[in-house]
Amino acid sequence: MLYCQDHAVNRVKKRLTLSCRLYSASIACCCIGLPSQAERSRSVSAQVVVEGANGPTTREADAILNDRGIPVLPDILANSGGVIASYIEWRKSKSGSLTSREETFALVDELVLAAFRRVVDFAQDKKTTLRGAARVLAVQEVVETMIDRGWI
């Protein structure tokens, strides 16, 4: 997981931004609450955008940020921790055992970090955006699972 330290919350033009230093990654600062309108994406001063909501960035804004060299960590990767934690707890509960908070967090950290690394490596290798890489890898996993199950 990425952890912010020494953050300062400010209201700027009626939107909430968070300037912070992210540790566990080579990312210097982030912006939360990115407006989805393309024209506002031209004024974003963050070095990276981490989508904290489902689908907050329009295609136009995504393209502008990409052209400006500002990577966007897509919602399907940035928001995956909660879904993973729910699955871990459901699976353990189904077997009749309990999952400790520490165990759940450790497994979420491990899985999200592995997915993040795969997405970044794929994006760099194929010279695509993080969103494009995440989508391609997700589709590949679905297809591989369907083949493994004999559905295709």
Secondary structure as GFF3:
##gff-version 3
##sequence-region A 1 152
A	DSSP	beta_strand	3	12	.	.	.	ID=ss1
A	DSSP	beta_strand	15	23	.	.	.	ID=ss2
A	DSSP	alpha_helix	38	41	.	.	.	ID=ss3
A	DSSP	beta_strand	49	50	.	.	.	ID=ss4
A	DSSP	alpha_helix	59	67	.	.	.	ID=ss5
A	DSSP	beta_strand	72	73	.	.	.	ID=ss6
A	DSSP	alpha_helix	75	78	.	.	.	ID=ss7
A	DSSP	alpha_helix	80	94	.	.	.	ID=ss8
A	DSSP	alpha_helix	101	126	.	.	.	ID=ss9
A	DSSP	alpha_helix	130	148	.	.	.	ID=ss10
###
